[in-house]
Amino acid sequence: MSQRISIDKLQEGLQTKRIGRSIFLSREVGSTNDWAKELAELGAEEGTVAIAETQTAGHGRLGKEWFSPRGGLWFSVILRPEMSPSEAIGLVFVAGLAVAEVLREKYDLKVETKWPNDVLVNGKKVCGILAEMNTKGRAVKFVVLGFGVNANFLVEKVFPRSLKEVATSLEKELGQKVRLEELFKGLLERLGSRYDECAERGLAFLLADWKKYAGFLGRRVEVRIGNERLSGVALDVDARGALVLRLEDGATKHVLAGDVSLEL
């Protein structure tokens, strides 16, 4: 199956109001999120997508490198929500929910969401999402949602050793390659419908569905915040998107940013 991507095939039959109506494609780019932010600054309309067959400088949260070999689905979407910055932060959960639903419904995979921005299959990372916001005063100018989906490659063959134990791919889980164009359209369509719901009904409504996939809730976790490490039970994700953690001493802490992992 060819790994080459065609804009015509990406847009053929796409059922969205605005997301994906304008697509910029590159065979290779440093980071689709950086590219999308440049396009947004130049006035690109809401729903514009920047997609690349491979990234040479992909990055995730907290400046972490994102390994992006050919065969994956690496793209970023520009949104211009009429939300406050505190509300727009929650769009990372809207994106994660869209990915989880598509992977479960389309491929019948055992999917979980991991706070705040990962999607897992059989306990291993298959997709990461990077949300970056640009504001002016108290107004949101734009949000860029970056999606990195490990699709048509085998992690043990192409990933560095440090990632092989924690990551997986659709090809590995399904035993076959997927059609990138179909996956892409499915993700955009679900993102579009869930984004509209979020605007109409609020983040809390979407979070309730996101939490249905959150297998870490109710379990003991470790949260890393810079050099600080917190251990406790993950009780909930609150209306702001913060992780609610019950600490060893029984106190409750709301964590707005950090990396969470299950305690073995």
C-alpha positions as CSV (number, residue, x, y, z in Angstrom):
1,M,0.0,0.0,0.0
2,S,1.4,3.4,-1.0
3,Q,2.5,5.8,1.7
4,R,2.1,8.8,-0.6
5,I,-0.7,11.2,0.4
6,S,-2.9,13.0,-2.1
7,I,-5.0,16.1,-1.2
8,D,-7.7,15.0,-3.7
9,K,-8.0,11.7,-1.9
10,L,-8.0,13.3,1.5
11,Q,-10.9,15.6,0.5
12,E,-12.9,13.2,-1.6
13,G,-16.2,12.6,0.1
14,L,-15.2,14.6,3.2
15,Q,-18.4,15.3,5.2
16,T,-17.5,18.4,7.3
17,K,-18.7,22.0,7.4
18,R,-15.3,23.6,7.4
19,I,-12.6,21.4,8.8
20,G,-10.4,20.1,6.0
21,R,-11.9,22.3,3.3
22,S,-8.5,23.8,3.0
23,I,-5.5,21.5,3.2
24,F,-1.8,22.2,2.8
25,L,0.4,19.1,2.1
26,S,4.1,18.7,2.4
27,R,6.1,15.5,1.8
28,E,8.4,16.6,4.7
29,V,8.2,19.4,7.2
30,G,9.8,20.2,10.5
31,S,6.6,20.3,12.5
32,T,3.0,20.5,11.2
33,N,2.0,22.4,14.3
34,D,4.7,25.1,13.7
35,W,3.6,25.2,10.0
36,A,-0.1,25.5,11.0
37,K,0.8,28.4,13.4
38,E,2.5,30.2,10.6
39,L,-0.5,29.7,8.4
40,A,-2.9,30.9,11.2
41,E,-0.8,34.1,11.7
42,L,-1.2,34.7,7.9
43,G,-5.0,34.5,8.2
44,A,-5.7,30.9,7.3
45,E,-9.4,30.2,7.9
46,E,-10.8,28.0,10.6
47,G,-10.5,24.3,9.7
48,T,-7.4,24.7,7.6
49,V,-5.2,21.6,7.9
50,A,-1.4,21.2,7.5
51,I,-0.4,17.6,6.9
52,A,3.0,16.0,6.1
53,E,4.2,12.5,5.2
54,T,7.0,12.9,7.7
55,Q,8.2,15.4,10.3
56,T,11.9,16.1,11.0
57,A,11.3,18.1,14.1
58,G,8.0,16.9,15.5
59,H,7.4,17.7,19.1
60,G,4.9,17.0,21.8
61,R,4.0,18.5,25.2
62,L,6.8,20.0,27.3
63,G,9.1,20.1,24.3
64,K,9.4,16.3,24.0
65,E,10.5,15.0,20.6
66,W,7.8,13.3,18.5
67,F,9.2,10.6,16.2
68,S,7.4,10.8,12.9
69,P,8.4,8.2,10.3
70,R,6.8,7.8,6.9
71,G,3.6,5.8,7.1
72,G,2.1,7.7,10.1
73,L,-0.6,10.4,10.0
74,W,0.9,13.7,11.1
75,F,-1.4,16.7,10.7
76,S,-2.5,19.9,12.5
77,V,-5.9,21.7,12.4
78,I,-6.4,25.4,12.9
79,L,-9.4,26.4,15.0
80,R,-10.7,29.8,15.9
81,P,-13.1,29.1,18.7
82,E,-15.3,31.7,20.3
83,M,-14.2,30.6,23.8
84,S,-12.2,32.0,26.6
85,P,-8.6,30.7,26.9
86,S,-9.6,28.6,29.9
87,E,-12.3,27.0,27.9
88,A,-10.2,26.5,24.8
89,I,-7.6,24.5,26.8
90,G,-10.2,21.8,26.9
91,L,-10.1,21.3,23.1
92,V,-7.3,18.7,23.6
93,F,-9.9,16.5,25.2
94,V,-12.3,17.0,22.3
95,A,-9.5,15.9,19.9
96,G,-8.6,12.9,22.1
97,L,-12.3,11.8,22.2
98,A,-12.6,12.1,18.4
99,V,-9.5,9.8,18.0
100,A,-10.7,7.3,20.5
101,E,-14.2,7.0,19.0
102,V,-12.9,6.6,15.5
103,L,-10.4,3.9,16.4
104,R,-12.9,2.0,18.4
105,E,-15.8,2.2,15.9
106,K,-13.8,1.9,12.7
107,Y,-11.2,-0.7,13.7
108,D,-12.8,-2.3,16.8
109,L,-9.7,-1.7,18.9
110,K,-9.4,-1.6,22.7
111,V,-8.9,2.1,23.1
112,E,-8.2,4.2,26.2
113,T,-7.6,7.9,26.7
114,K,-4.8,9.0,29.0
115,W,-4.7,12.4,30.6
116,P,-4.3,14.9,29.2
117,N,-3.5,14.2,25.5
118,D,-2.7,10.6,24.6
119,V,-4.8,7.8,23.1
120,L,-3.7,4.2,23.9
121,V,-4.5,0.9,22.3
122,N,-4.0,-2.2,24.5
123,G,-2.2,0.0,27.0
124,K,0.3,1.5,24.6
125,K,0.4,4.9,22.9
126,V,-0.9,5.0,19.4
127,C,-1.7,8.8,19.2
128,G,-0.5,12.0,20.8
129,I,-2.2,15.3,20.5
130,L,-0.5,18.7,21.0
131,A,-2.8,21.7,21.5
132,E,-1.2,25.2,21.2
133,M,-3.1,28.4,21.7
134,N,-2.5,32.0,20.6
135,T,-4.3,34.7,22.5
136,K,-4.7,38.5,22.5
137,G,-5.7,39.8,25.8
138,R,-8.5,37.6,27.0
139,A,-9.5,36.5,23.5
140,V,-8.4,33.4,21.7
141,K,-6.9,34.2,18.3
142,F,-6.5,30.6,17.3
143,V,-5.8,27.1,18.6
144,V,-3.7,24.6,16.7
145,L,-4.5,20.9,17.4
146,G,-1.7,18.6,16.3
147,F,-2.4,14.9,15.7
148,G,0.3,12.2,15.6
149,V,-1.1,8.8,14.8
150,N,1.2,5.8,14.5
151,A,-0.4,4.1,11.6
152,N,1.4,2.1,8.8
153,F,4.6,0.9,10.3
154,L,5.8,-1.5,13.0
155,V,7.2,0.2,16.0
156,E,9.8,-2.4,16.6
157,K,11.3,-1.8,13.2
158,V,11.4,2.0,13.0
159,F,11.1,3.5,16.6
160,P,14.1,4.2,18.8
161,R,14.6,1.7,21.6
162,S,13.3,4.1,24.2
163,L,9.9,4.1,22.6
164,K,9.4,0.5,21.6
165,E,8.0,-0.6,25.0
166,V,5.5,2.2,25.4
167,A,4.2,2.8,21.8
168,T,2.3,0.8,19.3
169,S,0.8,1.3,15.8
170,L,-2.4,0.5,14.0
171,E,-0.5,-1.9,11.7
172,K,0.9,-3.8,14.7
173,E,-2.5,-4.0,16.4
174,L,-4.5,-4.9,13.3
175,G,-2.0,-7.0,11.5
176,Q,-2.4,-5.0,8.4
177,K,-2.0,-1.4,7.1
178,V,-4.9,1.0,7.1
179,R,-6.0,3.5,4.4
180,L,-4.6,6.8,5.6
181,E,-7.1,8.9,3.7
182,E,-10.1,7.0,5.2
183,L,-8.6,7.4,8.7
184,F,-7.9,11.1,8.1
185,K,-11.4,11.8,6.9
186,G,-12.9,9.8,9.8
187,L,-10.9,11.8,12.3
188,L,-11.8,15.2,10.7
189,E,-15.5,14.4,10.6
190,R,-15.6,13.3,14.2
191,L,-13.5,16.2,15.3
192,G,-15.9,18.6,13.5
193,S,-19.0,17.2,15.1
194,R,-17.5,17.0,18.6
195,Y,-16.1,20.5,18.2
196,D,-19.5,21.9,17.4
197,E,-21.0,20.0,20.3
198,C,-18.4,21.5,22.6
199,A,-19.2,25.0,21.4
200,E,-22.9,24.4,21.9
201,R,-23.0,22.3,25.1
202,G,-19.7,23.1,26.8
203,L,-16.6,21.1,27.7
204,A,-18.2,19.2,30.6
205,F,-20.6,17.4,28.2
206,L,-17.6,16.2,26.1
207,L,-15.5,15.3,29.1
208,A,-18.2,12.9,30.3
209,D,-17.7,10.9,27.1
210,W,-13.9,11.3,27.2
211,K,-13.9,9.8,30.7
212,K,-15.7,6.7,29.5
213,Y,-12.4,5.8,27.8
214,A,-10.2,6.8,30.7
215,G,-9.0,3.5,32.1
216,F,-6.6,5.2,34.5
217,L,-9.4,6.8,36.6
218,G,-9.8,5.1,39.9
219,R,-6.3,3.6,39.8
220,R,-3.0,4.5,41.5
221,V,-0.9,6.7,39.3
222,E,2.3,8.8,39.5
223,V,2.2,12.3,38.1
224,R,5.4,14.0,37.1
225,I,5.4,17.9,37.2
226,G,8.8,19.0,36.2
227,N,11.1,17.5,38.9
228,E,8.2,16.9,41.3
229,R,6.5,13.5,41.6
230,L,3.1,12.9,43.1
231,S,1.6,9.6,43.8
232,G,-2.1,8.8,44.5
233,V,-5.4,7.7,43.1
234,A,-6.7,9.4,40.0
235,L,-10.2,10.4,41.1
236,D,-11.5,12.5,38.2
237,V,-10.8,15.1,35.5
238,D,-12.6,18.3,36.5
239,A,-14.5,20.8,34.4
240,R,-11.3,22.7,33.7
241,G,-9.5,19.6,32.5
242,A,-7.4,19.2,35.6
243,L,-6.6,15.8,37.0
244,V,-8.1,15.3,40.5
245,L,-5.6,13.3,42.5
246,R,-6.1,11.9,46.0
247,L,-2.7,11.9,47.6
248,E,-1.2,9.5,50.1
249,D,-2.2,11.7,53.1
250,G,-5.8,11.8,51.9
251,A,-5.6,15.4,50.6
252,T,-7.0,16.2,47.2
253,K,-4.9,18.0,44.6
254,H,-6.0,19.4,41.2
255,V,-3.2,19.1,38.7
256,L,-3.4,21.3,35.6
257,A,-0.3,20.0,33.8
258,G,2.0,17.0,34.1
259,D,2.7,13.5,32.8
260,V,0.7,10.6,34.3
261,S,1.6,6.9,34.4
262,L,0.1,3.9,36.1
263,E,1.8,2.6,39.2
264,L,2.6,-1.1,38.8
